[in-house]
Amino acid sequence: MSYSKPIYYLNYSISITGPTGPAGSNGNGGGGGYTGPTGYTGHTGPAGSSSTSQWITLGSNIYYNLGNVGIGKTNPQYTLDISGVINADSFNSSSDYRIKKNIISLSETDYSIDKLRPVTYINKKTNKQDIGLIAHELQEQYSFLVNGIKDGDNLQSVNYFGIIGILIKEIQELKKEVKYLKNK
């Protein structure tokens, strides 16, 4: 029986091909007989033996390290760590009440956008103009919306989804004020 080495592919998930099936039987005896049909392909085999390296390179720029996958990043720090532009039809973020505790309405807090400094800038990695916030400045107001530390080994990142709640609260307050002023 002949087995091939496992081959790794990336097609939305990592697949492993199974071993080559057994060879088909030879044709009728005698010289010049035909070769029988190729045997069936066996079931998907187990992953190959682990090596001492924790890295597997798939293609030219996809890396795996201790459960983290990097695309364009040789040392991924997050479950999925990508260098470059991501395009998708939709992004969803878990928001079910069952994963939340200590829930407080923002109307009962002093969260405000007043101290945030929105900026426009050229992103040095993409060489494109963008609009956003400076992570360490946001961290001074809302540390829980920023990952990393200023001037740390890894670049800081911002949870822009977290700012949406503050913006909704601020718009609601402005609408109440406008309604009040109109009715005066």
Residue frames relative to the residue before (quaternion, step in Angstrom):
aa qw qx qy qz dx dy dz
M 1.0000 0.0000 0.0000 0.0000 0.00 0.00 0.00
S 0.2129 -0.7857 0.5728 0.0959 3.57 -0.93 0.92
Y 0.0957 -0.7899 0.6049 0.0324 3.61 -0.90 0.95
S 0.3103 -0.7261 0.5762 0.2108 3.56 -1.08 0.73
K 0.5676 -0.5640 0.4627 0.3817 3.56 -1.25 0.39
P 0.5670 -0.5922 0.4284 0.3797 3.62 -1.06 0.60
I 0.1728 -0.7521 0.6283 0.0981 3.56 -1.10 0.76
Y 0.2557 -0.7773 0.5579 0.1385 3.59 -0.87 0.93
Y 0.0832 -0.7736 0.6279 0.0208 3.54 -1.03 0.91
L 0.2128 -0.7371 0.6135 0.1872 3.60 -1.21 0.41
N 0.2056 0.7409 -0.6112 0.1878 3.54 -0.55 1.20
Y 0.7679 -0.2844 0.0999 0.5653 3.54 0.47 1.32
S 0.7705 -0.0086 -0.0291 0.6367 3.58 1.21 -0.38
I 0.5185 -0.6289 0.4711 0.3372 3.55 -1.20 0.39
S 0.0910 -0.7916 0.6040 0.0182 3.57 -0.80 1.06
I 0.1870 -0.7661 0.6045 0.1125 3.53 -1.12 0.61
T 0.3562 -0.7338 0.5277 0.2370 3.59 -0.74 0.98
G 0.4831 -0.6659 0.4896 0.2890 3.52 -1.13 0.62
P 0.6686 -0.4806 0.3595 0.4391 3.56 -1.27 0.05
T 0.5988 -0.5438 0.4411 0.3887 3.56 -1.24 0.42
G 0.5019 -0.6625 0.4682 0.3000 3.55 -0.98 0.85
P 0.6522 -0.5098 0.3708 0.4209 3.58 -1.25 0.25
A 0.5645 -0.5975 0.4444 0.3560 3.55 -1.15 0.62
G 0.5274 -0.6297 0.4723 0.3197 3.54 -1.16 0.67
S 0.5991 -0.5684 0.4180 0.3785 3.55 -1.25 0.35
N 0.5274 -0.6203 0.4753 0.3335 3.55 -1.18 0.59
G 0.6009 -0.5813 0.4201 0.3531 3.54 -1.23 0.50
N 0.7876 -0.2893 0.2415 0.4876 3.55 -1.34 -0.28
G 0.5917 -0.5986 0.4091 0.3523 3.57 -1.10 0.69
G 0.6117 0.5527 -0.4170 0.3828 3.51 -1.25 0.20
G 0.6449 -0.5322 0.3851 0.3906 3.54 -1.22 0.38
G 0.8325 0.2565 -0.1755 0.4586 3.51 -1.09 0.63
G 0.3735 0.7303 -0.5012 0.2758 3.60 1.16 0.34
Y 0.5324 -0.6368 0.4443 0.3371 3.59 -1.17 0.46
T 0.4746 -0.6362 0.5230 0.3105 3.53 -1.31 0.43
G 0.4956 -0.6844 0.4535 0.2834 3.54 -0.89 0.89
P 0.6790 -0.4872 0.3453 0.4272 3.56 -1.28 0.19
T 0.5695 -0.5772 0.4563 0.3666 3.55 -1.23 0.52
G 0.5177 -0.6530 0.4607 0.3054 3.54 -1.02 0.78
Y 0.6387 -0.5344 0.3921 0.3908 3.55 -1.29 0.33
T 0.4968 -0.6121 0.5132 0.3394 3.55 -1.24 0.42
G 0.4468 -0.7209 0.4704 0.2438 3.55 -0.81 1.00
H 0.6860 -0.4471 0.3709 0.4382 3.54 -1.36 0.05
T 0.6322 -0.5128 0.4078 0.4137 3.53 -1.25 0.42
G 0.3484 -0.7656 0.5121 0.1736 3.51 -0.78 1.06
P 0.6389 -0.5137 0.3925 0.4170 3.56 -1.25 0.15
A 0.6377 -0.5058 0.4039 0.4176 3.55 -1.25 0.36
G 0.5987 -0.5792 0.4192 0.3611 3.53 -1.17 0.58
S 0.6685 -0.4979 0.3547 0.4236 3.52 -1.24 0.29
S 0.4955 -0.6556 0.4740 0.3164 3.54 -1.06 0.71
S 0.2973 -0.7356 0.5804 0.1832 3.49 -1.15 0.67
T 0.6692 -0.4875 0.3581 0.4315 3.56 -1.25 -0.01
S 0.6250 0.5280 -0.3429 0.4616 3.61 1.19 -0.41
Q 0.3513 -0.7282 0.5502 0.2090 3.56 -1.06 0.77
W 0.6269 0.5517 -0.3157 0.4506 3.58 1.30 -0.10
I 0.0349 -0.7333 0.6775 0.0451 3.51 -1.15 0.72
T 0.1827 -0.7731 0.5982 0.1050 3.56 -0.79 0.96
L 0.0932 -0.7764 0.6227 0.0254 3.54 -0.78 1.04
G 0.8062 0.0469 -0.0639 0.5863 3.57 -0.40 1.16
S 0.7333 -0.4567 0.2944 0.4088 3.53 -1.17 -0.49
N 0.8459 0.1358 -0.0597 0.5122 3.62 1.03 -0.45
I 0.5532 0.5628 -0.4239 0.4445 3.61 1.07 0.62
Y 0.0515 -0.8255 0.5605 -0.0425 3.56 -0.71 1.13
Y 0.1801 -0.7585 0.6191 0.0944 3.55 -1.20 0.60
N 0.1044 0.7933 -0.5925 0.0938 3.57 -0.86 0.94
L 0.8483 -0.1902 0.0998 0.4840 3.56 -0.58 1.22
G 0.7804 -0.3337 0.1662 0.5020 3.59 0.84 0.97
N 0.6557 0.4655 -0.3200 0.5009 3.61 1.22 -0.16
V 0.1969 -0.7673 0.6016 0.1025 3.56 -1.03 0.84
G 0.1089 -0.7927 0.5982 0.0446 3.54 -0.91 0.94
I 0.1136 -0.7421 0.6559 0.0785 3.55 -1.02 0.84
G 0.8140 0.0480 -0.0929 0.5714 3.53 -0.40 1.24
K 0.6698 0.4129 -0.2837 0.5480 3.60 1.29 0.19
T 0.3046 -0.7886 0.5075 0.1669 3.58 -0.55 1.12
N 0.7686 0.2403 -0.1479 0.5741 3.60 1.21 -0.35
P 0.0828 -0.8474 0.5214 0.0555 3.62 0.51 1.14
Q 0.2559 -0.7916 0.5448 0.1047 3.56 -0.90 1.02
Y 0.7413 0.3220 -0.1791 0.5610 3.58 1.27 -0.34
T 0.7241 -0.4251 0.3014 0.4518 3.59 -1.27 0.31
L 0.7553 -0.0023 -0.0008 0.6553 3.58 1.05 -0.82
D 0.0081 -0.8093 0.5820 -0.0792 3.56 -0.44 1.26
I 0.0064 -0.8402 0.5374 -0.0717 3.57 -0.33 1.28
S 0.1810 -0.7327 0.6443 0.1232 3.52 -1.10 0.79
G 0.6773 0.4422 -0.3393 0.4801 3.57 -0.49 1.15
V 0.6558 -0.5017 0.3981 0.3997 3.52 -1.36 -0.11
I 0.1926 -0.7569 0.6152 0.1069 3.57 -1.01 0.87
N 0.0737 -0.7842 0.6158 0.0205 3.55 -0.92 0.94
A 0.1285 0.7809 -0.6004 0.1152 3.55 -0.86 0.96
D 0.5585 -0.5965 0.4565 0.3519 3.55 -1.23 0.40
S 0.8061 -0.0209 0.0561 0.5887 3.58 1.12 -0.60
F 0.1330 -0.7405 0.6490 0.1132 3.52 -1.24 0.55
N 0.0828 -0.7888 0.6081 0.0338 3.57 -0.87 0.92
S 0.1484 -0.7655 0.6216 0.0750 3.51 -1.14 0.72
S 0.5117 -0.6466 0.4617 0.3267 3.59 -0.84 0.93
S 0.0617 0.8193 -0.5629 0.0898 3.58 -0.79 1.04
D 0.3300 0.7696 -0.4857 0.2509 3.58 1.24 0.28
Y 0.5633 -0.6266 0.4236 0.3326 3.58 -0.99 0.85
R 0.6160 0.5891 -0.3490 0.3894 3.59 1.12 -0.61
I 0.6926 0.4283 -0.2935 0.5008 3.62 1.20 -0.23
K 0.6524 0.5148 -0.2988 0.4691 3.58 1.29 0.10
K 0.0029 -0.7699 0.6378 0.0224 3.55 -1.19 0.60
N 0.7887 0.2699 -0.2378 0.4985 3.58 -1.28 0.34
I 0.1724 0.8174 -0.5255 0.1613 3.59 0.96 0.93
I 0.0130 0.7783 -0.6249 0.0594 3.58 -0.84 1.08
S 0.4615 -0.6724 0.5036 0.2851 3.59 -0.83 0.95
L 0.5009 -0.6655 0.4557 0.3141 3.61 -0.90 0.83
S 0.5673 0.5919 -0.3971 0.4126 3.60 1.14 -0.42
E 0.6713 0.4692 -0.2864 0.4972 3.59 1.26 -0.36
T 0.6621 0.4754 -0.2968 0.4975 3.59 1.25 0.17
D 0.4639 -0.6570 0.5035 0.3156 3.54 -1.29 0.01
Y 0.2747 0.7592 -0.5418 0.2334 3.59 1.15 0.50
S 0.1069 0.7901 -0.5869 0.1407 3.53 -0.80 1.07
I 0.4512 -0.6732 0.5126 0.2836 3.55 -1.24 0.45
D 0.4000 0.7736 -0.4377 0.2233 3.57 1.28 -0.18
K 0.7583 0.3799 -0.2180 0.4829 3.61 0.94 -0.75
L 0.5226 0.6218 -0.4271 0.3973 3.61 1.25 0.09
R 0.2273 -0.7731 0.5810 0.1140 3.56 -1.10 0.77
P 0.1678 -0.7843 0.5889 0.0996 3.61 -0.17 1.21
V 0.0771 -0.8067 0.5859 0.0009 3.57 -0.99 0.87
T 0.2585 -0.6817 0.6426 0.2358 3.51 -1.37 0.22
Y 0.0338 0.8098 -0.5778 0.0964 3.56 -1.03 0.78
I 0.4187 -0.6258 0.5757 0.3188 3.54 -1.36 0.12
N 0.3332 -0.7286 0.5670 0.1915 3.57 -0.73 1.09
K 0.3863 -0.7628 0.4753 0.2073 3.59 -0.54 1.18
K 0.6439 0.5204 -0.3337 0.4508 3.62 1.15 -0.46
T 0.7722 0.3096 -0.1737 0.5269 3.61 1.00 -0.80
N 0.3007 -0.7748 0.4850 0.2720 3.56 1.33 -0.36
K 0.5513 0.5772 -0.4013 0.4493 3.58 1.10 0.78
Q 0.5210 -0.6112 0.4924 0.3354 3.53 -1.22 0.59
D 0.0062 -0.7912 0.6105 -0.0357 3.54 -1.08 0.79
I 0.2714 -0.7210 0.6092 0.1882 3.56 -1.35 0.14
G 0.3079 0.7561 -0.5381 0.2095 3.57 -0.94 0.78
L 0.5598 -0.5571 0.4809 0.3810 3.50 -1.21 -0.69
I 0.4440 -0.6278 0.5529 0.3209 3.56 -1.27 0.34
A 0.5194 -0.7050 0.3831 0.2940 3.57 -0.55 1.20
H 0.7175 0.4453 -0.2942 0.4476 3.62 0.70 -0.94
E 0.6017 0.5326 -0.3689 0.4672 3.63 1.16 -0.45
L 0.6439 0.4973 -0.3134 0.4898 3.59 0.99 -0.80
Q 0.6167 0.5735 -0.3336 0.4237 3.56 1.05 -0.81
E 0.6083 0.5590 -0.3503 0.4413 3.61 1.10 -0.62
Q 0.7292 0.3974 -0.2258 0.5092 3.60 1.11 -0.65
Y 0.8043 0.0551 0.0444 0.5900 3.57 0.88 -1.04
S 0.1705 -0.8420 0.5044 0.0873 3.57 0.36 1.24
F 0.6483 0.5476 -0.3196 0.4216 3.61 1.07 -0.69
L 0.6431 0.5053 -0.3308 0.4709 3.62 1.25 -0.14
V 0.6970 0.4238 -0.2538 0.5198 3.61 1.29 0.01
N 0.2235 -0.7400 0.6203 0.1329 3.55 -1.05 0.86
G 0.7725 0.3315 -0.2595 0.4754 3.55 -1.02 0.81
I 0.3765 -0.7037 0.5536 0.2378 3.52 -1.36 0.10
K 0.6225 -0.5513 0.4012 0.3842 3.56 -1.15 0.65
D 0.8550 0.0570 -0.1005 0.5055 3.56 -0.94 1.02
G 0.3620 0.7319 -0.4963 0.2948 3.61 1.17 0.54
D 0.7276 -0.4170 0.3090 0.4485 3.57 -1.31 -0.01
N 0.7589 0.2874 -0.1613 0.5616 3.59 1.06 -0.77
L 0.5613 -0.5962 0.4537 0.3516 3.56 -1.17 0.61
Q 0.4732 -0.6544 0.5072 0.3010 3.57 -1.11 0.65
S 0.1186 -0.7688 0.6226 0.0858 3.56 -1.25 0.50
V 0.3318 -0.7508 0.5511 0.1496 3.54 -1.24 0.62
N 0.3275 -0.6959 0.6046 0.2073 3.55 -1.10 0.79
Y 0.1648 -0.8261 0.5336 0.0749 3.57 0.15 1.30
F 0.5613 0.5934 -0.3961 0.4194 3.62 1.11 -0.52
G 0.6361 0.5556 -0.3248 0.4257 3.59 1.05 -0.72
I 0.6243 0.5453 -0.3392 0.4448 3.58 1.15 -0.53
I 0.5299 0.6583 -0.4057 0.3482 3.60 1.15 -0.54
G 0.6408 0.5329 -0.3318 0.4418 3.61 0.93 -0.81
I 0.6511 0.5014 -0.3147 0.4750 3.59 0.99 -0.83
L 0.6463 0.5184 -0.3211 0.4588 3.59 0.97 -0.82
I 0.6349 0.5185 -0.3332 0.4658 3.60 0.96 -0.81
K 0.6400 0.5239 -0.3219 0.4607 3.60 0.94 -0.90
E 0.6768 0.4970 -0.2960 0.4553 3.59 0.88 -0.94
I 0.6449 0.5064 -0.3223 0.4731 3.62 0.97 -0.79
Q 0.6299 0.5287 -0.3349 0.4600 3.60 0.97 -0.81
E 0.6657 0.4963 -0.3047 0.4665 3.59 0.93 -0.85
L 0.6409 0.5145 -0.3229 0.4693 3.61 1.01 -0.77
K 0.6440 0.5184 -0.3216 0.4617 3.60 0.98 -0.82
K 0.6329 0.5182 -0.3340 0.4684 3.60 0.99 -0.78
E 0.6662 0.5062 -0.2973 0.4599 3.58 0.95 -0.90
V 0.6400 0.5137 -0.3187 0.4743 3.60 0.98 -0.84
K 0.6477 0.5094 -0.3161 0.4702 3.60 0.94 -0.89
Y 0.6444 0.5218 -0.3178 0.4599 3.58 0.94 -0.85
L 0.6867 0.4861 -0.2790 0.4630 3.60 0.88 -0.98
K 0.6361 0.5209 -0.3293 0.4643 3.62 1.05 -0.68
N 0.7114 0.4554 -0.2538 0.4713 3.57 1.02 -0.78
K 0.5124 0.6663 -0.4051 0.3598 3.60 1.24 -0.14
